Amino acid sequence: MKRKLLFGFIAALLAGNLMAQDLKSSAVPTAVKTALSRKYPKATKVSWEKEKGNYEANWGGRSGEDNSVVFTPAGSFVEIVQAIAISALPPAVAPYVATHYKGAKIKEAGKVTDAAGKTMYEAEIKGGDLIFDEKGVFIKED
């Protein structure tokens, strides 16, 4: 039984279901690349990842990831995450992290806008991303 679970985990990992998988542009569906160029025509030097079955395009800034936009395989827009200064997070975020994640430091921050126009904030700590609403109220771990 343990062996079967281990093989299942490894298969999921290799398929990119548990972690982001870097992709060559040639592996990204045309519908996704077309959707990116229509919605963000100034996006250049784009790197691609596949995560949770969707396609993520990253571009901009020194790290090449100031903007991360996600599309479904059919090219439907899911969300964009734009890098922001940690100090630009809602004021309630830092105290929440300090209280609920003892010793954790916020390494990066982002402003998330989904397809419906809803804005959320992302605080990256060791071990994952924490998602907050516009007022800094915790929503979930991602």
N, CA and C of each residue as an Amber inpcrd file, in Angstrom:
protein
   426
   0.8200000  -1.1880000   0.0000000   0.0000000   0.0000000   0.0000000
   0.8710000   1.2610000   0.0000000   1.9120000   1.2880000   0.8570000
   2.7870000   2.4520000   0.9170000   3.4690000   2.6820000  -0.4230000
   3.8810000   1.5890000  -1.0660000   4.5600000   1.6910000  -2.3570000
   3.6070000   2.3140000  -3.3900000   2.3410000   1.9000000  -3.3780000
   1.3550000   2.4280000  -4.3190000   1.1530000   3.9320000  -4.1040000
   1.0740000   4.3580000  -2.8410000   0.9310000   5.7810000  -2.5350000
   2.1600000   6.5640000  -2.9880000   3.3400000   6.0120000  -2.7460000
   4.5690000   6.6720000  -3.1540000   4.6220000   6.8410000  -4.6680000
   4.2840000   5.7750000  -5.4030000   4.2820000   5.8740000  -6.8640000
   3.2410000   6.8780000  -7.3490000   2.0830000   6.9300000  -6.6920000
   1.0510000   7.9070000  -7.0510000   1.5390000   9.3240000  -6.8400000
   2.2290000   9.5460000  -5.7170000   2.7880000  10.8610000  -5.4280000
   3.8270000  11.2540000  -6.4770000   4.7130000  10.3360000  -6.7910000
   5.7610000  10.6140000  -7.7860000   5.1430000  10.8930000  -9.1490000
   4.1400000  10.1240000  -9.5370000   3.4770000  10.3430000 -10.8280000
   2.8190000  11.7160000 -10.8670000   2.1560000  12.1000000  -9.7700000
   1.5110000  13.4200000  -9.7190000   2.5520000  14.5300000  -9.7720000
   3.6540000  14.3310000  -9.0770000   4.7290000  15.3170000  -9.0780000
   5.2920000  15.4940000 -10.4780000   5.5520000  14.3880000 -11.1580000
   6.1010000  14.4530000 -12.5130000   5.1010000  15.0400000 -13.4990000
   3.8310000  14.8560000 -13.2550000   2.8010000  15.3950000 -14.1450000
   2.5610000  16.8730000 -13.8800000   3.1990000  17.4100000 -12.8370000
   3.0430000  18.8330000 -12.5430000   1.7850000  19.1430000 -11.7620000
   1.1660000  18.1360000 -11.1630000  -0.0600000  18.3740000 -10.4270000
   0.1880000  18.8990000  -9.0220000   1.3630000  18.6620000  -8.4640000
   1.6360000  19.1100000  -7.1150000   2.5530000  20.3190000  -7.0790000
   3.3460000  20.4950000  -8.0980000   4.2730000  21.6150000  -8.1330000
   4.2210000  22.2570000  -9.5090000   4.6290000  23.4960000  -9.5620000
   4.6810000  24.1750000 -10.8600000   5.7010000  23.4780000 -11.7430000
   5.3950000  23.4240000 -12.9940000   6.2560000  22.7560000 -13.9720000
   6.6340000  23.7790000 -15.0390000   7.9330000  24.0600000 -15.1850000
   8.3860000  24.9870000 -16.2160000   8.1000000  24.3990000 -17.5860000
   7.6930000  25.2700000 -18.5060000   7.3560000  24.8320000 -19.8630000
   8.0740000  25.6760000 -20.8940000   8.3390000  25.0740000 -22.0270000
   8.7920000  25.8320000 -23.1850000   7.5510000  26.4490000 -23.8200000
   7.7190000  27.5680000 -24.4580000   6.5940000  28.2340000 -25.1120000
   5.8850000  27.3120000 -26.0950000   6.6330000  26.4360000 -26.7500000
   6.0450000  25.5230000 -27.7330000   5.0790000  24.5260000 -27.0980000
   5.1590000  24.3380000 -25.7650000   4.2760000  23.4060000 -25.0690000
   2.9990000  24.0720000 -24.5660000   2.8900000  25.3800000 -24.7660000
   1.7180000  26.1320000 -24.3050000   0.7020000  26.1890000 -25.4420000
  -0.5670000  25.8700000 -25.1590000  -1.5760000  25.9150000 -26.2180000
  -1.6780000  27.2980000 -26.8800000  -1.9370000  27.2880000 -28.1700000
  -2.0700000  28.5250000 -28.9330000  -3.1210000  29.4300000 -28.3270000
  -4.2390000  28.8660000 -27.8600000  -5.3190000  29.6690000 -27.2670000
  -4.8190000  30.4580000 -26.0630000  -3.9180000  29.8650000 -25.2930000
  -3.3730000  30.5260000 -24.1030000  -2.4350000  31.6650000 -24.5120000
  -1.5450000  31.3900000 -25.4600000  -0.6070000  32.4290000 -25.9160000
  -1.3620000  33.5820000 -26.5800000  -2.4020000  33.2710000 -27.3390000
  -3.2130000  34.3060000 -27.9830000  -3.9150000  35.1520000 -26.9260000
  -4.4850000  34.5010000 -25.9130000  -5.1750000  35.2260000 -24.8390000
  -4.2130000  36.1630000 -24.1140000  -2.9870000  35.6980000 -23.8670000
  -1.9920000  36.5460000 -23.2040000  -1.6710000  37.7680000 -24.0540000
  -1.4120000  37.5620000 -25.3420000  -1.0200000  38.6830000 -26.1980000
  -2.1610000  39.6860000 -26.3820000  -3.3960000  39.2260000 -26.3440000
  -4.5440000  40.1450000 -26.4570000  -4.7510000  40.9390000 -25.1750000
  -4.6560000  40.2700000 -24.0380000  -4.9290000  40.9210000 -22.7540000
  -3.7340000  41.7560000 -22.2650000  -2.5290000  41.2880000 -22.5550000
  -1.3090000  41.9670000 -22.0950000  -0.3290000  42.0880000 -23.2590000
  -0.6170000  42.9590000 -24.2260000   0.2230000  43.0550000 -25.4280000
   1.6570000  43.5010000 -25.1520000   1.9140000  44.1310000 -24.0220000
   3.2690000  44.5950000 -23.7120000   4.0920000  43.5600000 -22.9510000
   3.5280000  42.3820000 -22.7130000   4.2710000  41.3280000 -22.0080000
   5.3820000  40.8050000 -22.9080000   6.6120000  40.8970000 -22.4340000
   7.7660000  40.3940000 -23.1950000   8.6100000  39.5060000 -22.2920000
   9.4780000  38.7250000 -22.9190000  10.3520000  37.8080000 -22.1920000
   9.5340000  36.9710000 -21.2060000   8.5020000  36.3270000 -21.7220000
   7.5660000  35.5530000 -20.9160000   8.1270000  34.1570000 -20.6430000
   8.0490000  33.7420000 -19.3990000   8.3560000  32.3530000 -19.0470000
   7.0370000  31.6910000 -18.6610000   6.9630000  30.3970000 -18.9030000
   5.7130000  29.6690000 -18.7070000   5.8620000  28.5710000 -17.6750000
   4.7780000  28.3360000 -16.9330000   4.6830000  27.2200000 -15.9950000
   3.3020000  26.6080000 -16.1450000   3.2150000  25.3500000 -15.7930000
   1.9070000  24.6980000 -15.7160000   1.6880000  24.3470000 -14.2630000
   0.5600000  24.7980000 -13.7340000   0.2700000  24.5790000 -12.3340000
  -1.2150000  24.2980000 -12.1590000  -1.5170000  23.2050000 -11.4910000
  -2.9000000  22.8080000 -11.2260000  -3.7280000  22.7520000 -12.5060000
  -3.1140000  22.3190000 -13.5930000  -3.8190000  22.1600000 -14.8570000
  -3.9490000  23.4180000 -15.6840000  -3.5570000  24.5660000 -15.1420000
  -3.6270000  25.8370000 -15.8610000  -2.2330000  26.2830000 -16.2980000
  -2.1960000  27.3430000 -17.0840000  -0.9290000  27.8730000 -17.6070000
  -0.6670000  29.2400000 -17.0110000   0.5520000  29.4220000 -16.5060000
   0.9470000  30.6670000 -15.8720000   2.0610000  31.3110000 -16.6790000
   1.8410000  32.5640000 -17.0640000   2.8440000  33.3530000 -17.7740000
   3.4480000  34.3420000 -16.7840000   4.7800000  34.4450000 -16.7850000
   5.4910000  35.3570000 -15.8930000   6.3590000  36.2930000 -16.7160000
   6.3480000  37.5840000 -16.3460000   7.1960000  38.5410000 -17.0400000
   7.3730000  39.7950000 -16.1940000   8.3950000  40.5500000 -16.5420000
   8.6320000  41.8650000 -15.9530000   9.5450000  41.8580000 -14.7470000
  10.1820000  42.9910000 -14.5250000  11.0310000  43.1760000 -13.3560000
  12.3260000  42.3900000 -13.4260000  13.1450000  42.5730000 -12.4100000
  14.4410000  41.8920000 -12.3530000  14.3070000  40.3800000 -12.2910000
  13.3230000  39.9190000 -11.5340000  13.1580000  38.4690000 -11.3730000
  12.4260000  37.8440000 -12.5490000  11.8340000  38.6780000 -13.4070000
  11.0460000  38.1600000 -14.5190000   9.6800000  37.6900000 -14.0730000
   9.3120000  38.0220000 -12.8290000   8.0340000  37.5730000 -12.2940000
   7.2590000  38.6940000 -11.6180000   7.4100000  39.9190000 -12.0800000
   6.6270000  41.0060000 -11.4970000   5.1430000  40.8540000 -11.8210000
   4.8540000  40.1480000 -12.9040000   3.4760000  39.8540000 -13.2880000
   3.3630000  38.3610000 -13.5410000   2.3620000  37.7500000 -12.9310000
   2.0760000  36.3350000 -13.1560000   0.5940000  36.2250000 -13.4730000
   0.2950000  35.7990000 -14.6860000  -1.1060000  35.7010000 -15.0940000
  -1.4210000  34.2410000 -15.3970000  -2.6240000  33.8130000 -14.9970000
  -3.0300000  32.4150000 -15.1550000  -4.1980000  32.3280000 -16.1300000
  -4.1030000  31.3570000 -17.0410000  -5.1630000  31.0640000 -18.0020000
  -5.4990000  29.5800000 -17.9430000  -6.7540000  29.2460000 -18.2550000
  -7.1380000  27.8460000 -18.4070000  -6.5400000  27.3430000 -19.7190000
  -6.5380000  26.0310000 -19.9470000  -6.0260000  25.5010000 -21.2150000
  -6.7840000  26.0470000 -22.4400000  -8.0230000  26.4750000 -22.2610000
  -8.8100000  27.0330000 -23.3680000  -8.5270000  28.5210000 -23.5850000
  -7.7200000  29.1230000 -22.7180000  -7.3670000  30.5300000 -22.8740000
  -8.2250000  31.4880000 -22.0690000  -9.0370000  30.9850000 -21.1540000
  -9.8420000  31.8670000 -20.3040000  -8.9830000  32.4230000 -19.1720000
  -9.0840000  33.7170000 -18.9600000  -8.3410000  34.3960000 -17.9070000
  -8.8410000  33.9430000 -16.5420000  -7.8980000  33.6150000 -15.6290000
  -8.2340000  33.2140000 -14.2710000  -7.8960000  34.3390000 -13.3000000
  -6.6130000  34.7840000 -13.3090000  -6.1780000  35.8430000 -12.3980000
  -4.8210000  36.3740000 -12.8040000  -4.5140000  37.5550000 -12.2700000
  -3.1680000  38.1110000 -12.3970000  -2.6820000  38.4500000 -11.0000000
  -1.4060000  38.1660000 -10.7650000  -0.7460000  38.5530000  -9.5220000
   0.3610000  39.5310000  -9.9080000   0.2680000  40.7400000  -9.3610000
   1.2800000  41.7680000  -9.6280000   2.0980000  41.9700000  -8.3640000
   3.4140000  41.8800000  -8.4970000   4.3000000  42.0570000  -7.3520000
   4.1340000  43.4600000  -6.7810000   4.0950000  43.5410000  -5.4550000
   4.0230000  44.8250000  -4.7570000   5.0360000  44.7920000  -3.6180000
   5.3250000  45.9550000  -3.0830000   6.2040000  46.0250000  -1.9120000
   5.4710000  45.3990000  -0.7240000   6.2010000  44.7460000   0.1460000
   5.5960000  44.1430000   1.3340000   4.8640000  45.2130000   2.1390000
   5.4040000  46.4100000   2.1660000   4.7760000  47.5150000   2.9040000
   3.4430000  47.9520000   2.2830000   3.1530000  47.5210000   1.0530000
   1.8940000  47.8870000   0.4000000   0.7600000  46.9020000   0.7150000
   1.0630000  45.8440000   1.4600000   0.0030000  44.9330000   1.8910000
  -0.9320000  45.6670000   2.8470000  -2.1980000  45.2570000   2.9370000
  -3.0840000  45.8850000   3.9250000  -2.4630000  45.8080000   5.3220000
  -2.6560000  46.8390000   6.1520000  -2.0110000  46.8970000   7.4660000
  -2.2650000  45.7010000   8.3730000  -3.3630000  44.9820000   8.2200000
  -3.6900000  43.8520000   9.0980000  -2.8960000  42.5950000   8.7790000
  -2.2410000  42.5390000   7.6320000  -1.5620000  41.3130000   7.2080000
  -0.3650000  40.9800000   8.0910000   0.5420000  41.9130000   8.2850000
   1.7610000  41.6330000   9.0690000   1.4400000  41.1580000  10.4900000
   0.5250000  41.8160000  11.2090000   0.2010000  41.3080000  12.5510000
  -0.4250000  39.9050000  12.5270000  -1.2250000  39.6180000  11.5090000
  -1.8130000  38.2870000  11.3830000  -0.7170000  37.2340000  11.2170000
   0.2280000  37.5150000  10.3220000   1.3220000  36.5740000  10.0840000
   2.1390000  36.3920000  11.3580000   2.4480000  37.4760000  12.0520000
   3.2450000  37.3950000  13.2730000   2.5440000  36.5650000  14.3500000
   1.2250000  36.6740000  14.4290000   0.4640000  35.9520000  15.4410000
   0.2600000  34.4780000  15.0910000  -0.0700000  34.1990000  13.8420000
  -0.4550000  32.8440000  13.4490000   0.6730000  32.0070000  12.8350000
   1.7700000  32.6330000  12.4760000   2.9090000  31.9330000  11.8580000
   4.1780000  32.4060000  12.5550000   4.3060000  32.0360000  13.8070000
   5.4150000  32.4860000  14.6640000   6.7680000  32.3570000  13.9570000
   7.4900000  33.4520000  13.9150000   8.8260000  33.4650000  13.3380000
   8.8690000  33.5590000  11.8220000   7.7060000  33.4990000  11.1640000
   7.6750000  33.5720000   9.6990000   7.8970000  35.0050000   9.2380000
   8.6140000  35.1330000   8.1640000   8.8610000  36.4370000   7.5370000
   8.1670000  36.4520000   6.1850000   7.5560000  37.5680000   5.8610000
   6.9520000  37.7180000   4.5370000   8.0920000  38.0060000   3.5700000
   8.2680000  37.1120000   2.5780000   9.3700000  37.2340000   1.6270000
   8.9860000  38.0510000   0.4060000   7.7510000  37.8950000  -0.0640000
   7.2620000  38.6130000  -1.2380000   5.7900000  38.8890000  -1.0460000
   5.2840000  39.8650000  -1.8030000   3.8670000  40.2150000  -1.7200000
   3.3190000  40.4490000  -3.1160000   2.0240000  40.2300000  -3.2560000
   1.3860000  40.4380000  -4.5480000  -0.0510000  40.8820000  -4.4060000
  -0.5010000  41.6170000  -5.4130000  -1.8950000  42.0270000  -5.5090000
  -2.5370000  41.1120000  -6.5460000  -3.5700000  40.3900000  -6.1320000
  -4.2400000  39.4110000  -6.9780000  -5.5630000  39.9850000  -7.4570000
  -5.7870000  39.9240000  -8.7680000  -7.0740000  40.3470000  -9.3290000
  -7.5950000  39.1810000 -10.1560000  -8.8080000  38.7070000  -9.7980000
  -9.3550000  37.5600000 -10.5210000 -10.2180000  38.0110000 -11.7050000
 -10.7730000  37.0410000 -12.4190000 -11.5440000  37.3250000 -13.6340000
 -12.7700000  38.1770000 -13.3650000 -13.3160000  38.1130000 -12.1460000
 -14.4930000  38.9140000 -11.7970000 -14.1050000  40.3190000 -11.3350000
 -12.7980000  40.5930000 -11.2540000 -12.3370000  41.9090000 -10.8070000
 -12.1350000  42.0050000  -9.3100000 -12.3030000  40.9070000  -8.5940000
 -12.1150000  40.8910000  -7.1450000 -10.6250000  40.9840000  -6.8310000
 -10.2760000  41.8330000  -5.8700000  -8.8810000  42.0260000  -5.4690000
  -8.6080000  41.3240000  -4.1520000  -7.5010000  40.6210000  -4.1120000
  -7.0170000  39.9670000  -2.8970000  -5.5220000  40.2680000  -2.8110000
  -4.9210000  39.8760000  -1.7110000  -3.4900000  40.0610000  -1.5300000
  -2.8450000  38.7330000  -1.1470000  -1.6060000  38.5670000  -1.6070000
  -0.8600000  37.3410000  -1.3800000   0.4150000  37.7040000  -0.6210000
   0.6580000  37.0110000   0.4820000   1.8940000  37.1780000   1.2500000
   2.6230000  35.8450000   1.2210000   3.8220000  35.8310000   0.6450000
   4.5910000  34.5900000   0.5590000   5.4640000  34.4440000   1.7880000
   5.3060000  33.3050000   2.4590000   6.1660000  32.9490000   3.5770000
   6.7680000  31.5850000   3.2630000   7.7620000  31.1810000   4.0400000
   8.3400000  29.8540000   3.8350000   7.2170000  28.8380000   4.0130000
   7.0350000  28.0120000   3.0180000   6.0030000  26.9920000   3.1050000
   4.7520000  27.2970000   2.3070000   4.6560000  28.4970000   1.7150000
   3.4890000  28.7520000   0.8790000   3.0450000  30.1960000   0.8520000
   1.8860000  30.3850000   0.2630000   1.3070000  31.7170000   0.1210000
   0.0760000  31.8350000   1.0050000  -0.0740000  32.9930000   1.6170000
  -1.2540000  33.2910000   2.4200000  -2.0790000  34.3090000   1.6480000
  -3.3770000  34.0730000   1.5430000  -4.2640000  34.9390000   0.7750000
  -5.1520000  35.7280000   1.7330000  -5.2590000  37.0340000   1.4840000
  -6.0380000  37.9510000   2.3150000  -6.9820000  38.7560000   1.4320000
  -8.0820000  39.2400000   2.0170000  -8.9820000  40.1000000   1.2590000
  -8.4400000  41.5310000   1.2540000  -9.1950000  42.4490000   0.6610000
  -8.7430000  43.8400000   0.5270000  -8.4930000  44.5330000   1.8560000
  -9.1460000  44.0620000   2.9300000  -8.9880000  44.6700000   4.2540000
  -7.8980000  43.9810000   5.0710000  -7.3100000  42.9030000   4.5080000
  -6.2650000  42.1890000   5.2180000  -6.7940000  41.0490000   6.0790000
  -8.0420000  40.6480000   5.8370000  -8.6140000  39.5160000   6.5570000
  -8.1570000  38.2260000   5.8620000  -7.6200000  37.3070000   6.6650000
  -7.1130000  36.0410000   6.1320000  -8.2290000  35.2630000   5.4610000
  -7.9190000  34.7140000   4.2580000  -8.8730000  33.8860000   3.5180000
  -8.4320000  32.4260000   3.5410000  -7.1840000  32.1570000   3.1090000
  -6.7300000  30.7700000   3.0170000  -5.2300000  30.7000000   2.7840000
  -4.6980000  29.4770000   2.9580000  -3.3340000  29.1600000   2.5530000
  -3.4210000  28.6090000   1.1500000  -2.4720000  28.9730000   0.3140000
  -2.4910000  28.4810000  -1.0660000  -1.1930000  27.7650000  -1.3690000
